[in-house]
Amino acid sequence: MSEDSRQRALVIGASGGIGAAVSGELRARGWAVTGLSRRDDGFDVTDPDAVQTALAQSGGPFDLVFVALGILAPEGGAPEKSLSAITAAQMQQVFAVNTFGPALILRHAADLLPRDRRGVMAVLSARVGSIGDNTIGGWYSYRASKAALNQIVHGAAIELGRSHKQSICVALHPGTVATPFTADYAGRHKTVPAEQAARNLLDVIMGLTPDRTGGFFDYAGKEIVW
């Protein structure tokens, strides 16, 4: 299959555990993959000018844009277990990566996705960002940053749907994935290897239709309450 005839994907956060696994799985399925990451490309998702420059040079449009960004807490920190642990500095850093970064990418979604065919913008979120599913509290910055992200994705889906009729813009929960990101926090939660998580997420993505745009889905394709 020639390069020009293959479906094309842009994976943002391609050097992370899930991003790297998604890139590998897409290539195994015959896709042409472009990756962006801080480690490999110096891509700073918190810098609006850097985001604009990198995406303008990325070579879109793409059949799939997969945004695999996120931090649980700033380096050296930990998710808050109580209200007394909240600090403005930590909250700002978590929101900068988990919410503001994907929002800056979504600003350019109309140029990254095709107008004449199906195109998917898939953004990694987390079940703990669900307000309706929160029964134990804690993790204030991470939960709130993902809840805000879900709202942005939902709004972006509505706007994109006006100009890109076949577009799909969704938030996805990958499950608890065995990566350095979760190593200290998985606890008793069952984990899955990043490669399995990537297959699960891509299977969900491939099965989505435009009428499901704006949704929040888990790794099995089940819709998660907001």
PLY file of the C-alpha trace (Angstrom):
ply
format ascii 1.0
element vertex 226
property float x
property float y
property float z
element edge 225
property int vertex1
property int vertex2
end_header
0.00 0.00 0.00
1.44 3.37 -0.99
1.98 6.18 1.52
-0.65 8.34 -0.21
-3.36 5.68 -0.03
-3.00 4.94 3.67
-5.16 6.51 6.33
-3.25 9.16 8.25
-3.07 9.83 11.96
-1.54 12.51 14.14
-0.70 11.32 17.67
0.02 14.12 20.13
1.87 12.86 23.18
3.41 10.12 21.06
6.31 9.41 23.43
4.11 8.60 26.45
2.97 5.12 27.39
-0.46 5.24 25.75
0.58 7.56 22.92
3.47 5.33 21.92
1.27 2.23 22.06
-1.44 3.89 19.95
1.19 4.94 17.40
2.53 1.40 17.22
-0.90 -0.16 16.89
-1.91 2.25 14.15
1.24 1.44 12.19
0.53 -2.27 12.66
-2.91 -1.63 11.14
-1.35 0.02 8.10
-1.77 3.69 9.00
0.73 6.44 8.29
1.47 8.06 11.66
2.88 11.47 12.53
3.89 11.93 16.15
4.40 15.00 18.30
5.79 15.03 21.83
7.79 17.17 24.20
10.52 14.55 24.54
11.09 13.90 20.83
10.03 17.17 19.22
10.18 19.80 21.96
6.41 20.23 21.59
5.16 22.42 24.43
1.40 22.02 24.64
1.17 24.90 27.12
2.62 27.43 24.64
-0.05 28.69 22.19
2.52 29.86 19.63
4.38 26.55 19.74
1.12 24.63 19.33
0.08 26.76 16.36
3.46 26.39 14.65
3.73 22.64 15.19
0.20 21.90 14.01
0.55 24.16 10.97
3.63 22.15 9.98
2.15 18.74 10.80
0.93 18.01 7.28
-2.81 17.66 7.90
-5.60 16.98 7.40
-5.66 13.64 9.22
-8.22 10.85 9.41
-7.50 10.63 13.14
-6.03 13.06 15.65
-5.33 11.28 18.93
-4.49 13.55 21.88
-2.71 11.57 24.60
-1.78 14.24 27.11
-2.03 14.31 30.86
-0.37 14.59 34.25
-1.71 13.40 37.59
0.25 16.08 39.45
3.29 18.29 38.87
6.67 16.58 38.97
7.48 15.74 42.57
3.87 16.23 43.66
0.89 13.96 44.16
-2.88 14.16 43.63
-4.58 15.90 46.55
-6.27 13.59 49.04
-8.00 16.42 50.90
-9.17 20.00 50.40
-6.37 21.22 52.65
-3.81 19.89 50.15
-5.02 22.13 47.31
-2.61 24.80 46.13
-3.08 27.32 43.34
0.31 26.48 41.84
-0.42 22.75 41.56
-3.89 23.32 40.17
-2.54 25.72 37.55
0.10 23.23 36.39
-2.36 20.34 36.14
-4.90 22.43 34.23
-2.16 23.77 31.92
-1.43 20.27 30.63
-4.74 18.44 31.04
-7.17 21.17 30.00
-5.51 24.18 28.41
-3.19 22.07 26.25
-5.91 20.00 24.56
-8.03 23.17 24.23
-5.18 24.87 22.34
-5.01 21.83 20.04
-8.76 21.84 19.51
-8.53 25.47 18.38
-6.99 24.05 15.21
-9.31 21.06 14.81
-11.05 22.49 11.75
-7.72 22.49 9.88
-6.58 19.11 11.21
-9.66 17.13 10.12
-10.97 16.63 6.56
-14.23 18.27 5.52
-15.17 15.76 2.82
-14.94 12.49 4.76
-14.93 10.96 8.22
-12.39 12.42 10.60
-11.93 11.70 14.31
-10.57 13.88 17.09
-10.07 11.59 20.10
-8.90 13.11 23.37
-7.78 11.07 26.37
-9.81 11.92 29.42
-10.43 9.81 32.55
-13.40 8.31 34.34
-12.44 10.28 37.45
-13.37 13.40 35.48
-16.99 12.29 35.66
-18.91 14.32 38.25
-21.75 11.78 38.32
-19.35 8.90 38.94
-17.42 10.59 41.76
-18.27 8.76 44.98
-15.02 9.02 46.96
-13.75 12.58 46.44
-10.11 13.63 46.42
-7.78 14.16 43.47
-9.22 17.65 43.10
-6.96 19.14 40.43
-6.89 16.03 38.26
-10.63 15.40 38.49
-11.51 19.03 37.82
-9.07 19.35 34.92
-10.58 16.31 33.20
-14.16 17.46 33.89
-13.30 20.79 32.27
-11.67 18.97 29.37
-14.83 16.94 28.82
-16.87 20.14 28.54
-14.42 21.57 25.98
-14.51 18.37 23.90
-18.30 18.35 23.95
-18.49 21.97 22.83
-15.86 21.40 20.15
-17.89 18.51 18.76
-20.92 20.76 18.36
-18.94 23.46 16.58
-17.05 21.03 14.33
-20.28 19.33 13.35
-21.46 22.51 11.65
-18.57 22.63 9.18
-17.33 19.03 9.20
-20.50 16.97 8.86
-18.74 13.62 9.14
-16.48 14.59 12.04
-16.37 12.77 15.37
-14.93 14.49 18.44
-14.91 12.44 21.65
-13.36 12.07 25.09
-12.06 8.59 25.91
-11.26 6.75 29.14
-8.54 4.13 28.59
-8.95 2.22 31.85
-6.10 1.90 34.33
-3.10 1.36 32.10
0.19 -0.07 33.34
2.51 2.85 32.58
4.91 4.99 34.65
2.05 7.53 34.75
-0.04 5.25 36.99
2.65 3.17 38.67
2.31 4.80 42.08
-1.48 5.07 42.06
-2.97 1.95 40.50
-3.37 0.29 43.90
-5.92 -2.53 43.74
-7.24 -1.42 40.35
-6.81 -3.97 37.61
-4.36 -2.65 35.03
-3.91 -3.50 31.37
-0.74 -3.20 29.29
-0.50 -0.06 27.17
-0.61 -2.17 24.01
-3.94 -3.72 25.01
-5.32 -0.31 25.96
-4.31 1.01 22.55
-6.10 -1.81 20.77
-9.20 -1.27 22.88
-9.29 2.47 22.26
-8.71 2.14 18.53
-11.43 -0.48 18.25
-13.82 1.99 19.92
-12.69 4.81 17.63
-13.11 2.72 14.48
-16.67 1.84 15.50
-17.85 5.39 16.19
-20.23 7.17 13.85
-20.88 10.93 13.54
-24.12 10.67 15.51
-22.01 9.79 18.58
-19.79 12.85 18.38
-19.45 14.81 21.58
-19.61 11.72 23.78
-17.49 10.41 26.64
-16.70 6.70 26.22
-14.66 4.05 28.00
-12.29 1.48 26.48
-15.23 -0.86 25.77
-17.28 1.80 23.99
-19.66 2.30 26.93
-20.82 5.87 27.47
-19.73 7.43 30.78
-21.99 9.78 32.73
-20.86 13.41 32.78
0 1
1 2
2 3
3 4
4 5
5 6
6 7
7 8
8 9
9 10
10 11
11 12
12 13
13 14
14 15
15 16
16 17
17 18
18 19
19 20
20 21
21 22
22 23
23 24
24 25
25 26
26 27
27 28
28 29
29 30
30 31
31 32
32 33
33 34
34 35
35 36
36 37
37 38
38 39
39 40
40 41
41 42
42 43
43 44
44 45
45 46
46 47
47 48
48 49
49 50
50 51
51 52
52 53
53 54
54 55
55 56
56 57
57 58
58 59
59 60
60 61
61 62
62 63
63 64
64 65
65 66
66 67
67 68
68 69
69 70
70 71
71 72
72 73
73 74
74 75
75 76
76 77
77 78
78 79
79 80
80 81
81 82
82 83
83 84
84 85
85 86
86 87
87 88
88 89
89 90
90 91
91 92
92 93
93 94
94 95
95 96
96 97
97 98
98 99
99 100
100 101
101 102
102 103
103 104
104 105
105 106
106 107
107 108
108 109
109 110
110 111
111 112
112 113
113 114
114 115
115 116
116 117
117 118
118 119
119 120
120 121
121 122
122 123
123 124
124 125
125 126
126 127
127 128
128 129
129 130
130 131
131 132
132 133
133 134
134 135
135 136
136 137
137 138
138 139
139 140
140 141
141 142
142 143
143 144
144 145
145 146
146 147
147 148
148 149
149 150
150 151
151 152
152 153
153 154
154 155
155 156
156 157
157 158
158 159
159 160
160 161
161 162
162 163
163 164
164 165
165 166
166 167
167 168
168 169
169 170
170 171
171 172
172 173
173 174
174 175
175 176
176 177
177 178
178 179
179 180
180 181
181 182
182 183
183 184
184 185
185 186
186 187
187 188
188 189
189 190
190 191
191 192
192 193
193 194
194 195
195 196
196 197
197 198
198 199
199 200
200 201
201 202
202 203
203 204
204 205
205 206
206 207
207 208
208 209
209 210
210 211
211 212
212 213
213 214
214 215
215 216
216 217
217 218
218 219
219 220
220 221
221 222
222 223
223 224
224 225
